[in-house]
Structures are given as structure tokens and as C-alpha cells.
Amino acid sequence: MSTQRGLRFLLAIVCWWPLAFDIEAQAQGFYDNFEDGSATDGTPATWAPVPGYSGSFLVRDGDYVLTRPSGSEEMYAVVSPGTFADTSVRTQARLSGSNASWFGVFARVDLAIPTAYIALLRSNGSLEIWLFGPSSPKLASASVGIDPRSQDVRLRFDVIGSELSAWAWREEDSMPTAPQVTVLHRALSSGIVGVAGDLGTRLSNSEAIFRYVDVTVPGLSSPTDITLSNLTVVENQPSGAAVGTFSTTDPDAGNTFTYTLVNGSGSTDNGAFTISGSTLYTAASFNYEGKSNYSVRIRTTDQGGLWFEKLFTVQVTDVAEPPFEITEFGVEFTTGIVIRWTCEAGYTYQLRYAETLAADDWHDIGPAYVANDGETSMSFTDTGASAAVDRFYVVVRAPLE
């Protein structure tokens, strides 16, 4: 898109079946993360190109991918579960290909004219709001310094009454508290919504890759915060230990929430935890000496599909390890050297020896021993020690993983 040539409109309509749309579903909006692997199964909608237009609009690896067709640069896809007057459209996307120019979301689309409001982020970091129509004027813009060709970017476009507002931020950052671009405009009153991309020249082989599309409407506010009742866990507990309980701050009274572990910045240790209901549980036994903190990314979602994400760091609490000691060290001339030590369930004990005290001369004697419940003593007879001039021993204890 440019101010010189306006917008060329290549569309893919998303049809809901049947066409008599449920009003409650319209009020709730919709959320499509494309993870079901299909764009045509109707969950939550069916995506299909408009007849007469070429182009590739496919789900690939859980993403909705717009691939530039031969002879076209701009590509558009719309979803139509009824029309929306006031709308908030969010997406996470990136551009692939050095010639790709921008990606965007749009609202109040009328295919019959056609007209639409579009918020887009260019590869030069310009965040812009346009009115698509006969003249396609740019309504407002600001530089946000983010190139969507090198990273995932989140884009939000609110069309509320006559106020149009746009935000753009890196996937690993928090959303700006205020829109970077806002403008008043009264030309369009309602319509459907969608996503778009300008993929450059005919030889560019570029793509616009959308991770999800999230459409909400005013009157249903998104959650604004998540808290976790406890941020510490004592080391050496078995898997399944309760960490804490989540709660959500939401402007809407009476809402209910579900909590999930989600990918993104800060989700490094998600695999070490599970969630049941509103409680976070460990999925492994933690050892303070091995790792003292864990990072998780949590999403809270209300019954209308609106959500909020937050990072949490869970600290592992160190506890005093129970002492153990060597209780017997003796020579049996017919069998070898006997070593006996105290033990406790939940730990492994590795016996090692060296014939010098050099750091690289220590060797394991067999596999580590695992202490069973109720076991208090272990022993080992080193039958290979009789021929050694000198031999040193050490027992290394470690928490059972």
C-alpha cells in the first residue's frame, strides 16, 4: 500500500456455517490460533479465498500463512461471524522475506464497496492507520522502531465509536500503556474484520505469518493482571507439589477464569509445572543446588475468551541437607576394603576412589546406589583394592531426580 497507488484488495473470506450467526457469539468475538491445523474445518471459522483471486492462504505449523501470489503484492483475509461496530482486533505475526513491506489488521470491512479501517506495521517501523476506500488516505502514523521481518510482533487495533487506536510491540515486551497512534474518524460504522500483508515485488517469495487472531468487543473487558499466592517451593519435594493459587484482576464483575501455561518470552521452564484449576503444581522434584529459580508464562482467560499474560519466577527454597557419615572403613584381607555409610530415602550415593589425590584421578565404583524407604545404611566391599598401594575413597550424595 502506498499513498500513490492506494490499496489493491485481495480477499479471503471466512465463512461461519450456518450463515444465521448467533448473537451471543458475536458479542463474545472469537479467538483463532490455527493450532488445529486446518483453515477449512469451521473451528472456529472457515477461511477461504474470494472467488476470482489467486493466492495462498494456508495453515502451516499452527500458523495462518499468506504467501504472495504471482502478479500480486497485497493480500487480505477476512472473518465474518456477523458484523461488528466497536471492535478490538489483536494478532501476533511476522514477515518472512526481505521484500515484505507490512502486515496489518482491519475492521469495519464492507466488501460490497469495499471500505475498511486498517492498522498496519511497516518494515521501516512505521505504525499507520488507513481508511481503505476510493482514495485510501492515511489517517495517522508514528514511528515505533520495530521491524516485523526480524521478529514476532503483536499488533492491536481498536475501533471504538469514532476513535481509532493502534499499538505495536515486540512479542517479548509488555503492551504499551497508551496507543502509539490514535485518530478520530467517522466514515465507517460497522463491518467484518481480518488480517492483511503487503509482500513486496512479484519475485520476492515473501510471506505474512499470523500466530493468532483475537477479536473482542467493548462491554467485555480483558483481564488486567494475574497474581500467584506463593512464589516459592521447597527443594526435594516429589513431583506434584502445590506451589500457589492464581487469581485474576478484571474490570468485569462475576467473571470466571481458566489458567494455562503458554509459549513466549519467559516460558523457559513451563515444562517443569502443570496447572489444575487455578493451582500451579510442580511436574518434577526441584534441587536448589542444581537450579534455584524457574520462569513460567501464564495466561488467564475469561469466559468470553479475553485474556492477559504474565511472567512469574518461582524460587526454590534451600533446606539443610540431613547429615550422613561413614560408619565403617576396614580391611578384610580375604575380600578387600569395606566401606559403610548412613543413608536416607530420596538420595543417591556414588562411591568413588583415587590412587592419588589428583583431581582427574577419581573414578566411580559401579553405578550410584539409590536409598529406598526405610533404608538407613549402605555398604560396599572394594575387592579390587588389595593390589593397590594406596587408595582413597569418597561417597557423593545427590538428591534423587
C-alpha positions in Angstrom: 0.0 0.0 0.0 1.2 3.5 -0.7 -0.3 7.0 -0.9 0.3 6.9 -4.7 -1.5 3.8 -5.7 -3.8 3.1 -2.7 -4.9 -0.4 -1.9 -5.3 -3.4 -4.2 -7.8 -5.6 -2.4 -7.2 -9.4 -2.5 -9.5 -11.1 0.0 -10.1 -14.4 1.6 -13.5 -14.6 3.4 -14.0 -16.7 6.5 -17.5 -18.2 6.5 -19.3 -19.5 9.5 -21.9 -22.2 8.9 -24.8 -21.7 9.2 -25.0 -18.1 8.0 -27.5 -17.2 10.7 -25.0 -16.1 13.2 -25.5 -16.5 16.9 -25.8 -13.0 18.5 -24.1 -14.2 21.7 -21.1 -15.4 19.7 -20.8 -12.0 18.0 -20.8 -10.3 21.4 -18.0 -12.6 22.6 -15.9 -12.2 19.5 -13.6 -15.1 18.6 -10.1 -16.3 19.0 -8.3 -18.4 16.4 -4.8 -19.7 17.0 -4.8 -22.1 14.0 -3.4 -24.9 16.1 -6.0 -27.4 14.8 -4.0 -27.5 11.5 -6.9 -26.6 9.3 -8.3 -23.5 7.8 -11.5 -25.1 6.4 -12.9 -27.2 9.3 -15.0 -24.4 10.8 -13.2 -24.3 14.1 -13.7 -21.6 15.0 -14.3 -20.5 11.4 -13.7 -21.4 7.8 -11.1 -19.4 5.8 -11.5 -19.4 2.1 -10.2 -17.1 -0.7 -12.7 -14.9 -2.6 -13.5 -16.5 -5.9 -11.6 -14.9 -8.8 -8.5 -14.1 -6.7 -5.3 -16.1 -6.7 -3.0 -16.6 -3.7 -2.1 -19.0 -0.9 -3.9 -18.7 2.4 -3.0 -21.8 4.3 -2.4 -23.1 7.9 1.1 -24.3 8.3 2.7 -25.5 11.5 -0.1 -23.9 13.5 0.1 -20.5 11.8 -2.0 -18.8 9.2 0.3 -18.0 6.3 -0.3 -15.6 3.5 2.1 -16.3 0.6 2.3 -13.8 -2.2 0.7 -14.9 -5.4 2.3 -14.3 -8.8 1.4 -10.8 -10.0 0.1 -9.5 -6.7 1.6 -7.7 -3.8 -1.1 -7.1 -1.1 -3.1 -9.9 0.4 -6.2 -9.8 2.6 -8.2 -12.3 4.6 -11.4 -11.5 6.5 -13.5 -13.3 9.0 -17.3 -12.7 9.1 -19.2 -14.0 12.2 -21.7 -11.2 11.7 -20.7 -7.5 11.7 -19.0 -5.6 14.5 -19.5 -1.9 15.2 -17.0 -1.4 18.0 -14.1 -3.9 17.8 -10.7 -4.7 19.2 -8.5 -6.9 16.9 -5.2 -8.4 18.1 -2.7 -10.5 16.3 0.8 -11.8 16.6 2.7 -12.0 13.3 5.9 -11.6 11.4 7.0 -11.1 7.9 9.3 -13.5 6.0 11.3 -12.3 3.1 13.5 -9.2 2.6 11.0 -7.5 0.3 7.9 -7.9 2.5 6.6 -4.5 3.3 3.9 -4.6 6.1 1.3 -6.7 7.9 -1.8 -5.4 9.5 -5.3 -6.0 10.9 -8.5 -4.3 9.8 -12.0 -3.7 11.0 -15.4 -2.4 9.8 -14.9 -4.1 6.4 -17.6 -3.7 3.8 -16.9 -6.0 0.9 -19.6 -4.6 -1.3 -18.0 -1.1 -1.7 -15.2 -2.1 -0.5 -14.2 0.0 2.5 -12.3 -0.7 5.8 -10.1 0.8 8.5 -6.7 -0.8 8.5 -3.8 -0.6 11.1 -0.5 -1.8 9.8 3.1 -2.0 10.8 5.8 -1.4 8.1 9.2 -2.9 7.9 10.7 0.5 8.5 9.0 0.7 11.9 6.1 2.9 10.9 2.7 2.2 12.6 -0.1 3.6 10.5 -3.9 3.8 10.3 -5.5 4.0 6.9 -9.0 4.3 5.5 -9.4 1.9 2.6 -11.8 3.1 0.0 -11.9 5.0 -3.3 -9.0 7.3 -2.3 -7.4 5.3 0.6 -6.0 8.1 2.7 -3.5 7.5 5.5 -5.2 8.9 8.7 -2.3 8.8 11.2 1.1 7.3 11.8 4.0 7.2 14.2 7.4 5.5 14.2 7.7 2.7 16.8 11.1 1.4 15.6 10.1 -2.3 15.2 10.8 -4.3 12.1 8.4 -7.3 11.7 10.7 -9.0 9.3 13.2 -10.0 12.1 10.9 -10.9 15.0 7.4 -11.7 16.1 5.3 -8.5 16.7 2.0 -8.0 18.4 -0.5 -5.6 16.9 -3.7 -4.3 18.4 -6.3 -2.2 16.6 -9.3 -0.7 18.5 -12.1 0.8 16.6 -14.5 2.3 19.2 -17.1 4.8 18.1 -15.2 7.4 16.1 -11.8 6.7 17.8 -9.3 4.5 16.1 -6.2 3.4 18.1 -3.2 1.2 17.3 -0.5 -0.4 19.4 2.5 -2.4 18.2 5.1 -4.1 20.5 7.6 -6.9 20.4 6.4 -10.3 21.4 8.7 -10.4 24.5 7.7 -7.0 25.7 4.6 -5.7 27.5 1.9 -3.8 25.6 2.4 0.0 25.8 0.0 1.5 28.3 -1.2 4.1 25.7 -1.8 3.6 21.9 1.1 4.9 19.8 -1.3 6.0 17.1 -4.8 7.4 17.5 -7.2 9.4 15.3 -10.9 10.4 15.2 -12.8 9.3 12.1 -16.5 8.8 11.4 -16.8 7.4 7.9 -17.5 3.7 8.7 -20.0 2.4 11.2 -19.7 -1.4 11.2 -18.3 -4.4 9.3 -16.3 -7.5 9.5 -12.7 -7.9 10.5 -9.5 -9.5 9.2 -5.7 -9.5 8.6 -3.5 -8.4 5.7 0.0 -8.2 4.3 2.0 -6.5 1.6 4.6 -9.0 0.5 6.7 -6.9 -1.9 7.6 -7.5 -5.5 6.5 -10.3 -7.7 9.8 -12.1 -7.3 10.1 -11.7 -3.5 8.8 -15.1 -2.4 7.6 -13.4 0.8 5.1 -14.4 3.5 3.0 -12.9 6.3 2.8 -15.4 9.1 0.0 -14.9 11.7 0.2 -16.8 15.0 -3.4 -16.0 16.1 -6.3 -13.5 15.6 -8.2 -12.4 18.6 -11.4 -10.3 18.2 -13.2 -8.8 21.1 -15.9 -6.2 21.5 -16.5 -3.4 24.1 -18.5 -4.2 27.2 -16.4 -7.2 27.8 -13.1 -6.0 29.3 -9.9 -8.0 29.2 -8.3 -9.2 32.4 -5.6 -6.7 33.6 -3.5 -8.7 36.0 -2.7 -12.1 37.4 -1.3 -12.8 40.9 0.1 -16.1 42.3 -0.4 -16.6 46.1 3.0 -18.1 46.6 6.2 -17.8 44.5 8.5 -20.3 46.4 8.7 -24.1 46.5 10.8 -26.1 48.9 13.5 -28.3 47.2 13.5 -32.1 47.2 9.7 -32.4 47.3 8.2 -35.0 45.0 6.6 -34.1 41.7 3.0 -32.7 42.1 3.8 -30.3 45.0 1.4 -27.3 45.1 3.1 -24.0 44.5 0.3 -21.5 44.8 -3.1 -20.4 43.5 -3.8 -17.9 40.7 -6.2 -15.0 40.9 -7.2 -12.5 38.2 -8.0 -8.8 38.2 -10.7 -8.0 35.7 -12.9 -4.9 35.4 -16.0 -7.1 34.7 -17.6 -8.3 37.9 -18.5 -12.0 38.2 -16.2 -13.3 35.5 -14.7 -16.8 35.7 -11.2 -17.6 34.5 -9.1 -20.5 33.2 -5.3 -20.6 33.5 -2.8 -22.0 31.1 0.9 -22.2 30.5 1.7 -20.5 27.2 4.7 -20.2 25.0 6.5 -16.8 24.7 9.1 -14.8 26.5 9.7 -16.2 29.9 8.2 -19.6 29.2 11.6 -21.3 29.5 10.6 -23.6 32.4 6.9 -24.2 31.6 7.6 -27.9 31.3 8.5 -28.2 34.9 5.0 -27.2 36.0 1.3 -28.1 35.5 -1.9 -26.3 36.2 -5.1 -27.9 37.6 -8.0 -25.5 38.1 -6.4 -22.3 39.5 -3.4 -24.0 41.2 0.1 -24.3 39.9 1.9 -27.6 40.7 5.4 -28.9 40.1 6.0 -31.5 37.5 9.4 -32.6 38.8 11.4 -32.7 42.0 13.5 -29.5 42.3 17.0 -29.3 43.7 18.2 -25.9 44.9 21.9 -26.8 44.2 21.0 -27.7 40.6 18.6 -24.8 39.8 17.3 -22.2 42.2 14.6 -20.4 40.1 12.1 -21.2 37.3 10.4 -18.9 34.8 6.9 -19.6 33.6 4.4 -17.6 31.4 0.8 -17.8 32.4 -2.4 -16.8 30.6 -5.7 -16.1 32.3 -8.7 -16.3 30.0 -12.2 -15.2 31.0 -15.4 -16.9 29.9 -15.7 -14.6 26.9 -12.2 -15.5 25.5 -10.5 -12.3 26.7 -7.0 -12.9 28.1 -4.0 -11.5 29.8 -0.5 -13.0 30.1 2.2 -12.5 32.8 5.6 -13.9 33.6 6.3 -15.4 37.0 9.6 -16.5 38.6 9.3 -19.4 41.1 12.1 -19.5 43.6 13.4 -22.8 45.0 14.0 -22.7 48.7 17.2 -24.3 50.0 16.8 -26.7 53.0 19.5 -28.1 55.3 20.5 -31.5 53.9 20.3 -34.3 56.5 23.8 -35.3 57.5 25.3 -38.6 56.6 28.6 -40.2 57.6 31.0 -43.1 57.0 30.3 -45.6 59.9 32.8 -48.3 58.9 36.0 -48.4 57.0 38.0 -51.5 57.4 40.2 -54.0 55.6 39.1 -57.6 55.1 42.2 -59.4 53.9 40.3 -62.1 52.2 37.8 -59.9 50.4 39.0 -56.3 50.2 38.1 -52.9 51.8 34.7 -52.5 53.4 33.0 -49.0 53.4 29.7 -48.5 55.2 27.7 -45.2 55.4 24.4 -43.9 56.6 21.7 -43.2 54.0 18.2 -41.8 53.6 15.5 -42.3 51.0 15.3 -39.7 48.3 19.1 -39.6 47.7 21.6 -41.4 45.5 25.1 -42.3 46.8 28.0 -42.6 44.4 31.2 -44.3 45.7 34.4 -43.0 44.1 38.1 -43.8 44.5 41.5 -42.5 43.5 45.0 -43.8 43.9 46.4 -40.2 44.0 44.6 -37.1 45.1 44.9 -35.5 41.7 41.6 -34.0 40.5 41.5 -36.2 37.3 42.3 -39.4 39.1 38.8 -40.0 40.7 36.8 -42.9 39.3 33.2 -44.1 40.0 32.9 -47.6 41.5 29.8 -49.0 39.8 26.5 -47.1 39.5 25.1 -44.8 42.1 23.1 -46.5 44.9 19.5 -45.4 45.4 18.3 -45.4 49.0 14.9 -47.0 49.5 12.2 -46.0 52.0 13.2 -47.2 55.5 16.8 -47.9 54.4 19.4 -46.3 56.8 22.7 -47.9 55.9 24.6 -49.0 52.8 27.9 -50.7 52.3 30.3 -51.7 49.6 33.3 -54.0 49.6 36.1 -53.0 47.2 37.6 -56.3 46.1 39.9 -54.6 43.7 41.7 -52.7 46.4 44.0 -55.5 47.7 46.6 -54.9 45.0 46.7 -51.1 45.3 49.5 -49.4 47.2 47.2 -46.5 48.2 43.6 -46.0 47.6 41.4 -43.0 48.7 37.6 -43.1 48.8 34.7 -40.6 48.8 30.9 -41.0 48.9 29.0 -38.4 46.9 25.3 -37.8 47.9 22.8 -36.2 45.5 19.0 -35.7 45.5 17.1 -38.3 43.6 15.7 -36.8 40.4 
